Amino acid sequence: MAKRVLKANEVLKDLRSGLTDAAMMEKYQLSSKGLQSLFDKMVAAGLLSAADVADRMSTWVDSVVVDLADLK
């Protein structure tokens, strides 16, 4: 699969404007893994700090419980 090229200025503008992770994924057609890759590359390039990314990830849910009671 070909890699998508994203413009750093546009990504930074979107992040600074408060675009949520879900909105970023939709706009740039990224999976959650792709979004994490984007953040990693932005940090490596010095465009974001690790703290910026950690702040965004603090709202992520690590685990869920599926209520199967409604299937009966």
HTML snippet that shows the backbone in 3Dmol.js (N, CA, C, O; Angstrom):
<script src="https://3Dmol.org/build/3Dmol-min.js"></script>
<div id="view" style="width:600px;height:400px;position:relative"></div>
<script>
const pdb = `
ATOM      1  N   MET A   1       0.843  -1.171   0.000  1.00  0.00           N
ATOM      2  CA  MET A   1       0.000   0.000   0.000  1.00  0.00           C
ATOM      3  C   MET A   1       0.892   1.240   0.000  1.00  0.00           C
ATOM      4  O   MET A   1       1.877   1.308   0.735  1.00  0.00           O
ATOM      5  N   ALA A   2       0.540   2.204  -0.822  1.00  0.00           N
ATOM      6  CA  ALA A   2       1.301   3.446  -0.905  1.00  0.00           C
ATOM      7  C   ALA A   2       1.077   4.280   0.349  1.00  0.00           C
ATOM      8  O   ALA A   2      -0.011   4.287   0.925  1.00  0.00           O
ATOM      9  N   LYS A   3       2.110   4.971   0.753  1.00  0.00           N
ATOM     10  CA  LYS A   3       1.990   5.833   1.928  1.00  0.00           C
ATOM     11  C   LYS A   3       1.404   7.173   1.514  1.00  0.00           C
ATOM     12  O   LYS A   3       1.717   7.710   0.450  1.00  0.00           O
ATOM     13  N   ARG A   4       0.560   7.692   2.368  1.00  0.00           N
ATOM     14  CA  ARG A   4      -0.058   8.996   2.127  1.00  0.00           C
ATOM     15  C   ARG A   4       0.889  10.081   2.604  1.00  0.00           C
ATOM     16  O   ARG A   4       1.528   9.933   3.646  1.00  0.00           O
ATOM     17  N   VAL A   5       0.985  11.160   1.858  1.00  0.00           N
ATOM     18  CA  VAL A   5       1.810  12.303   2.240  1.00  0.00           C
ATOM     19  C   VAL A   5       0.893  13.377   2.793  1.00  0.00           C
ATOM     20  O   VAL A   5      -0.020  13.841   2.110  1.00  0.00           O
ATOM     21  N   LEU A   6       1.142  13.771   4.040  1.00  0.00           N
ATOM     22  CA  LEU A   6       0.338  14.805   4.681  1.00  0.00           C
ATOM     23  C   LEU A   6       1.178  16.063   4.849  1.00  0.00           C
ATOM     24  O   LEU A   6       2.378  15.982   5.112  1.00  0.00           O
ATOM     25  N   LYS A   7       0.563  17.200   4.703  1.00  0.00           N
ATOM     26  CA  LYS A   7       1.260  18.472   4.874  1.00  0.00           C
ATOM     27  C   LYS A   7       1.325  18.817   6.362  1.00  0.00           C
ATOM     28  O   LYS A   7       0.294  18.951   7.022  1.00  0.00           O
ATOM     29  N   ALA A   8       2.541  18.958   6.881  1.00  0.00           N
ATOM     30  CA  ALA A   8       2.754  19.211   8.307  1.00  0.00           C
ATOM     31  C   ALA A   8       2.029  20.463   8.770  1.00  0.00           C
ATOM     32  O   ALA A   8       1.448  20.475   9.855  1.00  0.00           O
ATOM     33  N   ASN A   9       2.054  21.521   7.960  1.00  0.00           N
ATOM     34  CA  ASN A   9       1.388  22.773   8.366  1.00  0.00           C
ATOM     35  C   ASN A   9      -0.112  22.579   8.538  1.00  0.00           C
ATOM     36  O   ASN A   9      -0.708  23.130   9.464  1.00  0.00           O
ATOM     37  N   GLU A  10      -0.719  21.806   7.658  1.00  0.00           N
ATOM     38  CA  GLU A  10      -2.156  21.573   7.749  1.00  0.00           C
ATOM     39  C   GLU A  10      -2.480  20.730   8.986  1.00  0.00           C
ATOM     40  O   GLU A  10      -3.448  21.011   9.694  1.00  0.00           O
ATOM     41  N   VAL A  11      -1.680  19.710   9.242  1.00  0.00           N
ATOM     42  CA  VAL A  11      -1.892  18.868  10.417  1.00  0.00           C
ATOM     43  C   VAL A  11      -1.757  19.702  11.685  1.00  0.00           C
ATOM     44  O   VAL A  11      -2.590  19.603  12.586  1.00  0.00           O
ATOM     45  N   LEU A  12      -0.710  20.525  11.759  1.00  0.00           N
ATOM     46  CA  LEU A  12      -0.515  21.379  12.939  1.00  0.00           C
ATOM     47  C   LEU A  12      -1.675  22.343  13.120  1.00  0.00           C
ATOM     48  O   LEU A  12      -2.138  22.560  14.240  1.00  0.00           O
ATOM     49  N   LYS A  13      -2.143  22.921  12.027  1.00  0.00           N
ATOM     50  CA  LYS A  13      -3.286  23.848  12.090  1.00  0.00           C
ATOM     51  C   LYS A  13      -4.511  23.136  12.651  1.00  0.00           C
ATOM     52  O   LYS A  13      -5.216  23.685  13.498  1.00  0.00           O
ATOM     53  N   ASP A  14      -4.765  21.922  12.184  1.00  0.00           N
ATOM     54  CA  ASP A  14      -5.912  21.155  12.657  1.00  0.00           C
ATOM     55  C   ASP A  14      -5.778  20.812  14.140  1.00  0.00           C
ATOM     56  O   ASP A  14      -6.742  20.917  14.898  1.00  0.00           O
ATOM     57  N   LEU A  15      -4.581  20.405  14.545  1.00  0.00           N
ATOM     58  CA  LEU A  15      -4.362  20.076  15.951  1.00  0.00           C
ATOM     59  C   LEU A  15      -4.552  21.297  16.834  1.00  0.00           C
ATOM     60  O   LEU A  15      -5.186  21.213  17.885  1.00  0.00           O
ATOM     61  N   ARG A  16      -4.009  22.424  16.416  1.00  0.00           N
ATOM     62  CA  ARG A  16      -4.117  23.652  17.201  1.00  0.00           C
ATOM     63  C   ARG A  16      -5.542  24.185  17.257  1.00  0.00           C
ATOM     64  O   ARG A  16      -5.920  24.870  18.207  1.00  0.00           O
ATOM     65  N   SER A  17      -6.331  23.867  16.232  1.00  0.00           N
ATOM     66  CA  SER A  17      -7.719  24.330  16.219  1.00  0.00           C
ATOM     67  C   SER A  17      -8.611  23.446  17.084  1.00  0.00           C
ATOM     68  O   SER A  17      -9.790  23.744  17.274  1.00  0.00           O
ATOM     69  N   GLY A  18      -8.048  22.357  17.609  1.00  0.00           N
ATOM     70  CA  GLY A  18      -8.813  21.509  18.516  1.00  0.00           C
ATOM     71  C   GLY A  18      -9.496  20.320  17.871  1.00  0.00           C
ATOM     72  O   GLY A  18     -10.368  19.707  18.487  1.00  0.00           O
ATOM     73  N   LEU A  19      -9.120  19.975  16.639  1.00  0.00           N
ATOM     74  CA  LEU A  19      -9.713  18.808  15.999  1.00  0.00           C
ATOM     75  C   LEU A  19      -9.479  17.574  16.862  1.00  0.00           C
ATOM     76  O   LEU A  19      -8.360  17.328  17.311  1.00  0.00           O
ATOM     77  N   THR A  20     -10.514  16.817  17.089  1.00  0.00           N
ATOM     78  CA  THR A  20     -10.402  15.603  17.898  1.00  0.00           C
ATOM     79  C   THR A  20      -9.665  14.519  17.125  1.00  0.00           C
ATOM     80  O   THR A  20      -9.475  14.619  15.913  1.00  0.00           O
ATOM     81  N   ASP A  21      -9.257  13.487  17.843  1.00  0.00           N
ATOM     82  CA  ASP A  21      -8.593  12.365  17.185  1.00  0.00           C
ATOM     83  C   ASP A  21      -9.515  11.740  16.146  1.00  0.00           C
ATOM     84  O   ASP A  21      -9.078  11.410  15.044  1.00  0.00           O
ATOM     85  N   ALA A  22     -10.780  11.578  16.491  1.00  0.00           N
ATOM     86  CA  ALA A  22     -11.741  10.988  15.554  1.00  0.00           C
ATOM     87  C   ALA A  22     -11.874  11.844  14.295  1.00  0.00           C
ATOM     88  O   ALA A  22     -11.930  11.316  13.184  1.00  0.00           O
ATOM     89  N   ALA A  23     -11.924  13.150  14.471  1.00  0.00           N
ATOM     90  CA  ALA A  23     -12.027  14.057  13.319  1.00  0.00           C
ATOM     91  C   ALA A  23     -10.755  14.012  12.476  1.00  0.00           C
ATOM     92  O   ALA A  23     -10.812  14.065  11.247  1.00  0.00           O
ATOM     93  N   MET A  24      -9.600  13.912  13.150  1.00  0.00           N
ATOM     94  CA  MET A  24      -8.335  13.799  12.413  1.00  0.00           C
ATOM     95  C   MET A  24      -8.310  12.505  11.596  1.00  0.00           C
ATOM     96  O   MET A  24      -7.894  12.498  10.437  1.00  0.00           O
ATOM     97  N   MET A  25      -8.759  11.417  12.212  1.00  0.00           N
ATOM     98  CA  MET A  25      -8.776  10.129  11.522  1.00  0.00           C
ATOM     99  C   MET A  25      -9.699  10.174  10.305  1.00  0.00           C
ATOM    100  O   MET A  25      -9.377   9.634   9.247  1.00  0.00           O
ATOM    101  N   GLU A  26     -10.834  10.816  10.468  1.00  0.00           N
ATOM    102  CA  GLU A  26     -11.775  10.920   9.350  1.00  0.00           C
ATOM    103  C   GLU A  26     -11.220  11.814   8.250  1.00  0.00           C
ATOM    104  O   GLU A  26     -11.241  11.445   7.076  1.00  0.00           O
ATOM    105  N   LYS A  27     -10.726  12.986   8.625  1.00  0.00           N
ATOM    106  CA  LYS A  27     -10.231  13.943   7.626  1.00  0.00           C
ATOM    107  C   LYS A  27      -9.083  13.373   6.808  1.00  0.00           C
ATOM    108  O   LYS A  27      -9.041  13.526   5.587  1.00  0.00           O
ATOM    109  N   TYR A  28      -8.146  12.710   7.498  1.00  0.00           N
ATOM    110  CA  TYR A  28      -6.951  12.209   6.820  1.00  0.00           C
ATOM    111  C   TYR A  28      -7.050  10.730   6.460  1.00  0.00           C
ATOM    112  O   TYR A  28      -6.085  10.137   5.977  1.00  0.00           O
ATOM    113  N   GLN A  29      -8.217  10.139   6.697  1.00  0.00           N
ATOM    114  CA  GLN A  29      -8.479   8.730   6.385  1.00  0.00           C
ATOM    115  C   GLN A  29      -7.416   7.827   7.016  1.00  0.00           C
ATOM    116  O   GLN A  29      -6.764   7.033   6.337  1.00  0.00           O
ATOM    117  N   LEU A  30      -7.262   7.975   8.341  1.00  0.00           N
ATOM    118  CA  LEU A  30      -6.269   7.213   9.097  1.00  0.00           C
ATOM    119  C   LEU A  30      -6.956   6.242  10.042  1.00  0.00           C
ATOM    120  O   LEU A  30      -8.036   6.516  10.566  1.00  0.00           O
ATOM    121  N   SER A  31      -6.316   5.113  10.247  1.00  0.00           N
ATOM    122  CA  SER A  31      -6.735   4.202  11.308  1.00  0.00           C
ATOM    123  C   SER A  31      -6.163   4.738  12.612  1.00  0.00           C
ATOM    124  O   SER A  31      -5.407   5.709  12.603  1.00  0.00           O
ATOM    125  N   SER A  32      -6.510   4.124  13.721  1.00  0.00           N
ATOM    126  CA  SER A  32      -5.922   4.558  14.992  1.00  0.00           C
ATOM    127  C   SER A  32      -4.405   4.346  14.964  1.00  0.00           C
ATOM    128  O   SER A  32      -3.652   5.152  15.510  1.00  0.00           O
ATOM    129  N   LYS A  33      -3.966   3.270  14.331  1.00  0.00           N
ATOM    130  CA  LYS A  33      -2.528   3.011  14.187  1.00  0.00           C
ATOM    131  C   LYS A  33      -1.873   4.087  13.314  1.00  0.00           C
ATOM    132  O   LYS A  33      -0.763   4.534  13.601  1.00  0.00           O
ATOM    133  N   GLY A  34      -2.556   4.494  12.267  1.00  0.00           N
ATOM    134  CA  GLY A  34      -2.048   5.540  11.389  1.00  0.00           C
ATOM    135  C   GLY A  34      -1.955   6.883  12.096  1.00  0.00           C
ATOM    136  O   GLY A  34      -1.011   7.643  11.879  1.00  0.00           O
ATOM    137  N   LEU A  35      -2.935   7.172  12.942  1.00  0.00           N
ATOM    138  CA  LEU A  35      -2.914   8.418  13.706  1.00  0.00           C
ATOM    139  C   LEU A  35      -1.735   8.421  14.669  1.00  0.00           C
ATOM    140  O   LEU A  35      -1.043   9.430  14.807  1.00  0.00           O
ATOM    141  N   GLN A  36      -1.506   7.286  15.337  1.00  0.00           N
ATOM    142  CA  GLN A  36      -0.369   7.190  16.246  1.00  0.00           C
ATOM    143  C   GLN A  36       0.936   7.351  15.478  1.00  0.00           C
ATOM    144  O   GLN A  36       1.866   7.993  15.967  1.00  0.00           O
ATOM    145  N   SER A  37       1.016   6.782  14.294  1.00  0.00           N
ATOM    146  CA  SER A  37       2.200   6.929  13.449  1.00  0.00           C
ATOM    147  C   SER A  37       2.417   8.401  13.082  1.00  0.00           C
ATOM    148  O   SER A  37       3.545   8.896  13.098  1.00  0.00           O
ATOM    149  N   LEU A  38       1.332   9.084  12.755  1.00  0.00           N
ATOM    150  CA  LEU A  38       1.421  10.514  12.447  1.00  0.00           C
ATOM    151  C   LEU A  38       1.970  11.287  13.637  1.00  0.00           C
ATOM    152  O   LEU A  38       2.879  12.103  13.488  1.00  0.00           O
ATOM    153  N   PHE A  39       1.413  11.028  14.822  1.00  0.00           N
ATOM    154  CA  PHE A  39       1.897  11.715  16.021  1.00  0.00           C
ATOM    155  C   PHE A  39       3.366  11.399  16.275  1.00  0.00           C
ATOM    156  O   PHE A  39       4.141  12.295  16.611  1.00  0.00           O
ATOM    157  N   ASP A  40       3.757  10.137  16.120  1.00  0.00           N
ATOM    158  CA  ASP A  40       5.159   9.747  16.330  1.00  0.00           C
ATOM    159  C   ASP A  40       6.085  10.506  15.383  1.00  0.00           C
ATOM    160  O   ASP A  40       7.151  10.969  15.789  1.00  0.00           O
ATOM    161  N   LYS A  41       5.681  10.630  14.135  1.00  0.00           N
ATOM    162  CA  LYS A  41       6.506  11.332  13.143  1.00  0.00           C
ATOM    163  C   LYS A  41       6.568  12.829  13.426  1.00  0.00           C
ATOM    164  O   LYS A  41       7.603  13.461  13.212  1.00  0.00           O
ATOM    165  N   MET A  42       5.463  13.395  13.905  1.00  0.00           N
ATOM    166  CA  MET A  42       5.450  14.818  14.234  1.00  0.00           C
ATOM    167  C   MET A  42       6.352  15.092  15.443  1.00  0.00           C
ATOM    168  O   MET A  42       7.031  16.118  15.492  1.00  0.00           O
ATOM    169  N   VAL A  43       6.357  14.176  16.414  1.00  0.00           N
ATOM    170  CA  VAL A  43       7.242  14.318  17.574  1.00  0.00           C
ATOM    171  C   VAL A  43       8.697  14.170  17.129  1.00  0.00           C
ATOM    172  O   VAL A  43       9.549  14.956  17.542  1.00  0.00           O
ATOM    173  N   ALA A  44       8.988  13.177  16.296  1.00  0.00           N
ATOM    174  CA  ALA A  44      10.354  12.943  15.822  1.00  0.00           C
ATOM    175  C   ALA A  44      10.888  14.147  15.044  1.00  0.00           C
ATOM    176  O   ALA A  44      12.083  14.437  15.081  1.00  0.00           O
ATOM    177  N   ALA A  45       9.992  14.844  14.341  1.00  0.00           N
ATOM    178  CA  ALA A  45      10.394  16.020  13.565  1.00  0.00           C
ATOM    179  C   ALA A  45      10.485  17.280  14.429  1.00  0.00           C
ATOM    180  O   ALA A  45      10.893  18.338  13.951  1.00  0.00           O
ATOM    181  N   GLY A  46      10.101  17.158  15.704  1.00  0.00           N
ATOM    182  CA  GLY A  46      10.157  18.310  16.596  1.00  0.00           C
ATOM    183  C   GLY A  46       8.982  19.259  16.452  1.00  0.00           C
ATOM    184  O   GLY A  46       9.032  20.393  16.929  1.00  0.00           O
ATOM    185  N   LEU A  47       7.924  18.801  15.795  1.00  0.00           N
ATOM    186  CA  LEU A  47       6.752  19.650  15.577  1.00  0.00           C
ATOM    187  C   LEU A  47       5.739  19.543  16.703  1.00  0.00           C
ATOM    188  O   LEU A  47       4.941  20.457  16.912  1.00  0.00           O
ATOM    189  N   LEU A  48       5.766  18.440  17.423  1.00  0.00           N
ATOM    190  CA  LEU A  48       4.925  18.219  18.599  1.00  0.00           C
ATOM    191  C   LEU A  48       5.823  17.699  19.707  1.00  0.00           C
ATOM    192  O   LEU A  48       6.860  17.088  19.447  1.00  0.00           O
ATOM    193  N   SER A  49       5.422  17.944  20.927  1.00  0.00           N
ATOM    194  CA  SER A  49       6.164  17.349  22.038  1.00  0.00           C
ATOM    195  C   SER A  49       5.472  16.049  22.437  1.00  0.00           C
ATOM    196  O   SER A  49       4.297  15.833  22.139  1.00  0.00           O
ATOM    197  N   ALA A  50       6.220  15.199  23.113  1.00  0.00           N
ATOM    198  CA  ALA A  50       5.634  13.960  23.616  1.00  0.00           C
ATOM    199  C   ALA A  50       4.493  14.279  24.578  1.00  0.00           C
ATOM    200  O   ALA A  50       3.513  13.538  24.650  1.00  0.00           O
ATOM    201  N   ALA A  51       4.620  15.385  25.317  1.00  0.00           N
ATOM    202  CA  ALA A  51       3.566  15.793  26.247  1.00  0.00           C
ATOM    203  C   ALA A  51       2.285  16.173  25.493  1.00  0.00           C
ATOM    204  O   ALA A  51       1.184  15.890  25.963  1.00  0.00           O
ATOM    205  N   ASP A  52       2.427  16.810  24.330  1.00  0.00           N
ATOM    206  CA  ASP A  52       1.254  17.149  23.517  1.00  0.00           C
ATOM    207  C   ASP A  52       0.474  15.887  23.155  1.00  0.00           C
ATOM    208  O   ASP A  52      -0.753  15.851  23.244  1.00  0.00           O
ATOM    209  N   VAL A  53       1.199  14.870  22.753  1.00  0.00           N
ATOM    210  CA  VAL A  53       0.565  13.609  22.355  1.00  0.00           C
ATOM    211  C   VAL A  53      -0.021  12.914  23.572  1.00  0.00           C
ATOM    212  O   VAL A  53      -1.133  12.390  23.512  1.00  0.00           O
ATOM    213  N   ALA A  54       0.714  12.906  24.671  1.00  0.00           N
ATOM    214  CA  ALA A  54       0.227  12.261  25.897  1.00  0.00           C
ATOM    215  C   ALA A  54      -1.058  12.926  26.378  1.00  0.00           C
ATOM    216  O   ALA A  54      -1.965  12.247  26.857  1.00  0.00           O
ATOM    217  N   ASP A  55      -1.141  14.249  26.253  1.00  0.00           N
ATOM    218  CA  ASP A  55      -2.357  14.965  26.650  1.00  0.00           C
ATOM    219  C   ASP A  55      -3.554  14.511  25.816  1.00  0.00           C
ATOM    220  O   ASP A  55      -4.652  14.352  26.349  1.00  0.00           O
ATOM    221  N   ARG A  56      -3.355  14.303  24.533  1.00  0.00           N
ATOM    222  CA  ARG A  56      -4.437  13.847  23.662  1.00  0.00           C
ATOM    223  C   ARG A  56      -4.836  12.428  24.024  1.00  0.00           C
ATOM    224  O   ARG A  56      -6.022  12.100  24.042  1.00  0.00           O
ATOM    225  N   MET A  57      -3.858  11.585  24.314  1.00  0.00           N
ATOM    226  CA  MET A  57      -4.126  10.178  24.591  1.00  0.00           C
ATOM    227  C   MET A  57      -4.748   9.970  25.959  1.00  0.00           C
ATOM    228  O   MET A  57      -5.302   8.902  26.219  1.00  0.00           O
ATOM    229  N   SER A  58      -4.674  10.951  26.834  1.00  0.00           N
ATOM    230  CA  SER A  58      -5.242  10.775  28.169  1.00  0.00           C
ATOM    231  C   SER A  58      -6.758  10.620  28.128  1.00  0.00           C
ATOM    232  O   SER A  58      -7.358  10.161  29.100  1.00  0.00           O
ATOM    233  N   THR A  59      -7.378  10.995  27.025  1.00  0.00           N
ATOM    234  CA  THR A  59      -8.827  10.847  26.908  1.00  0.00           C
ATOM    235  C   THR A  59      -9.223   9.514  26.274  1.00  0.00           C
ATOM    236  O   THR A  59     -10.411   9.200  26.196  1.00  0.00           O
ATOM    237  N   TRP A  60      -8.250   8.731  25.824  1.00  0.00           N
ATOM    238  CA  TRP A  60      -8.538   7.440  25.217  1.00  0.00           C
ATOM    239  C   TRP A  60      -8.928   6.439  26.288  1.00  0.00           C
ATOM    240  O   TRP A  60      -8.444   6.513  27.417  1.00  0.00           O
ATOM    241  N   VAL A  61      -9.780   5.526  25.949  1.00  0.00           N
ATOM    242  CA  VAL A  61     -10.185   4.459  26.851  1.00  0.00           C
ATOM    243  C   VAL A  61      -9.331   3.235  26.544  1.00  0.00           C
ATOM    244  O   VAL A  61      -9.234   2.811  25.392  1.00  0.00           O
ATOM    245  N   ASP A  62      -8.709   2.667  27.581  1.00  0.00           N
ATOM    246  CA  ASP A  62      -7.833   1.518  27.399  1.00  0.00           C
ATOM    247  C   ASP A  62      -8.582   0.202  27.308  1.00  0.00           C
ATOM    248  O   ASP A  62      -8.100  -0.748  26.692  1.00  0.00           O
ATOM    249  N   SER A  63      -9.744   0.142  27.909  1.00  0.00           N
ATOM    250  CA  SER A  63     -10.460  -1.115  27.983  1.00  0.00           C
ATOM    251  C   SER A  63     -11.955  -0.830  28.007  1.00  0.00           C
ATOM    252  O   SER A  63     -12.396   0.222  28.471  1.00  0.00           O
ATOM    253  N   VAL A  64     -12.711  -1.768  27.509  1.00  0.00           N
ATOM    254  CA  VAL A  64     -14.162  -1.630  27.531  1.00  0.00           C
ATOM    255  C   VAL A  64     -14.782  -2.909  28.066  1.00  0.00           C
ATOM    256  O   VAL A  64     -14.149  -3.965  28.075  1.00  0.00           O
ATOM    257  N   VAL A  65     -16.012  -2.803  28.507  1.00  0.00           N
ATOM    258  CA  VAL A  65     -16.808  -3.956  28.914  1.00  0.00           C
ATOM    259  C   VAL A  65     -17.996  -4.008  27.963  1.00  0.00           C
ATOM    260  O   VAL A  65     -18.656  -2.996  27.727  1.00  0.00           O
ATOM    261  N   VAL A  66     -18.263  -5.179  27.425  1.00  0.00           N
ATOM    262  CA  VAL A  66     -19.384  -5.356  26.527  1.00  0.00           C
ATOM    263  C   VAL A  66     -20.516  -6.009  27.311  1.00  0.00           C
ATOM    264  O   VAL A  66     -20.358  -7.102  27.854  1.00  0.00           O
ATOM    265  N   ASP A  67     -21.648  -5.335  27.364  1.00  0.00           N
ATOM    266  CA  ASP A  67     -22.823  -5.852  28.065  1.00  0.00           C
ATOM    267  C   ASP A  67     -23.588  -6.754  27.102  1.00  0.00           C
ATOM    268  O   ASP A  67     -24.183  -6.276  26.136  1.00  0.00           O
ATOM    269  N   LEU A  68     -23.572  -8.038  27.363  1.00  0.00           N
ATOM    270  CA  LEU A  68     -24.234  -9.001  26.485  1.00  0.00           C
ATOM    271  C   LEU A  68     -25.665  -9.307  26.923  1.00  0.00           C
ATOM    272  O   LEU A  68     -26.355 -10.100  26.282  1.00  0.00           O
ATOM    273  N   ALA A  69     -26.110  -8.683  28.009  1.00  0.00           N
ATOM    274  CA  ALA A  69     -27.434  -8.965  28.537  1.00  0.00           C
ATOM    275  C   ALA A  69     -28.552  -8.650  27.541  1.00  0.00           C
ATOM    276  O   ALA A  69     -29.586  -9.317  27.532  1.00  0.00           O
ATOM    277  N   ASP A  70     -28.341  -7.641  26.711  1.00  0.00           N
ATOM    278  CA  ASP A  70     -29.412  -7.253  25.784  1.00  0.00           C
ATOM    279  C   ASP A  70     -29.532  -8.199  24.595  1.00  0.00           C
ATOM    280  O   ASP A  70     -30.419  -8.012  23.762  1.00  0.00           O
ATOM    281  N   LEU A  71     -28.673  -9.205  24.487  1.00  0.00           N
ATOM    282  CA  LEU A  71     -28.752 -10.157  23.382  1.00  0.00           C
ATOM    283  C   LEU A  71     -29.702 -11.298  23.681  1.00  0.00           C
ATOM    284  O   LEU A  71     -30.048 -12.067  22.785  1.00  0.00           O
ATOM    285  N   LYS A  72     -30.125 -11.417  24.914  1.00  0.00           N
ATOM    286  CA  LYS A  72     -31.011 -12.555  25.296  1.00  0.00           C
ATOM    287  C   LYS A  72     -32.457 -12.232  25.055  1.00  0.00           C
ATOM    288  O   LYS A  72     -33.327 -13.062  25.317  1.00  0.00           O
TER     289      LYS A  72
END
`;
const viewer = $3Dmol.createViewer("view");
viewer.addModel(pdb, "pdb");
viewer.setStyle({}, {cartoon: {color: "spectrum"}});
viewer.zoomTo();
viewer.render();
</script>
